[in-house]
């Protein structure tokens, strides 16, 4: 992937034309990560190829442990983080699933590790194209999860992610996701900030564990009992207390995420909504499209047409998926009439995850908006403007008839193009 | 050659750990830490050593210990080392990975192979008690032929995996076998390993009273019989050069070997083996020693 230098502005700021993957790699370079460990997987690989290049050119003084699997990649990251280094990695789909065992480990141990996730569908069957299935499967393990919409946001969110993760009030791992290919391999202008300004924004990590300080003996993560342990030297928490602390830290992190976002905006002049979600023409709108990443981007085109039809419609693009910002969403949606959710994922056996989580979050409202969810774009199927427009019309028609359902409704399926397709026999076997 | 007076008095494990009475691993760990000293960080997967280290609120060692998921011992050692290198502390601190046979020969083999292939400067010690003892004696890839475990009620039908050979195939600078019953040999080897740069691999036989079925007082007796019958030869491979260790040297003369039945008959785990299994053991030992002699002659 070639990188074209556009122009040089004052200081060391640069605007470069970068892929999403390379924007992530540049953020790692400027965050001065100490240890990187990764395993190749499409469409993430260019992130770590670029990092290897930075190291070989002397632009980044990091140790890059080139492991034999993603399971080992995250194990290296966990151990290196516990030894006190700033660490990060990148992965996609099956790589993330192979890391799964280590994900709750990193969260439980409160390790400020950053993963960049170029989203990709999960097999079977094999697919290398985007959807958000990988991203949503890790929602219950204790990580902070961001979804980005453009390459500048990938770069900026990475810088914010380190600052959030390493805040002593937080100490949590963070995943920064972006759609595979749509962002990972698409070039856009990205402003790379002055190093001094970044150093000022992101001071060196002061880790709460730090095995490298051998003057203090530590037993990290021993077997922890259901009960608390009382000894002459003090009282040790049980597993339950540790996990309570993890949950509370996640809940409290929302304020810190906003704070870091505001700090970033003050220093660098760019903002992403309120740091939690972004809105497009929501003021005065009674109908809202609710989506994430590439789907929300596509909806930006769709609402132009829908508004031309006279609909008062806007978009809420979710940036922070975990911790789930239920209070912020409740506050936002309390006066809205209609919500149409487009999920590029499914909570298999139920419905789209954004859809059912929003329904649950808004349950406490006295007057609840109508909500309908659609599934779109699994396995990289194009999400087209016409799909979103069709969805909005269909949902509004159903709302008029007071239809409310959790049944999945797919947009962009091409069942009729399958010559031998017969609904009555189609589901009998693979 | 070291003698018992050369062992440092300083202990790195506090007394009163949760290890079973007569635990071979506890002995190995104690001696290994004496050889490596205070500037050591240990990484440990799920294993009996997790139990020895004690529950939350306790730490039975005087050095820092990192507990890591079962399959990740080799990778976690790489992570600790990478961070120490990042901080410029790697020359000063030894990274020791200490795992059981299941964590090494089965679930951890991939991460270990990766760490060895990358040339990671660390010591990996596998204490081999020849089954998943911590979870209640299930067979592992390192369980010997004929052994009854809770998952091989009829006895295991194949020999154990030759893990030191697999590590040798990684062309690493140091591979050694050791035995809990020969602590001075063990001490000397850990001392030597500490001076060598690159991956160092130890495979250490660790007799286990509850898992093997013998009286805890007999750990040393049984460990010695493993050597004296030729079942567990002690050797080092330093930068490709094979050398028999002192306690095993005399068995180059096979007439000095004790019959394997002396080793097998005093352990309950071998109680139900028949003559065909004993015959296979005799062949196994003959072949092992034939190979050792051939190596010594050709190198």
Interface residues (C-beta under 8 A of the other chain):
Chain A: X34 X35 X37 X62 X63 X65 X66 X67 X68 X69 X71 X72 X73 X75 X76 X77 X78 X79 X80 X81 X82 X83 X84 X85 X87 X101 X102 X105 X211 X212 X214 X216 X217 X218 X219 X220 X221 X222 X223 X224 X225 X229 X231 X235 X236 X237 X238 X239
Chain B: X38 X39 X41 X43 X50 X51 X53 X54 X55 X56 X57 X58 X59 X61 X62 X63 X64 X65 X66 X67 X68 X69 X71 X72 X74 X75 X76 X77 X78 X79 X80 X82 X83 X84 X85 X86 X87 X89 X93 X110 X111 X113 X114 X117 X118
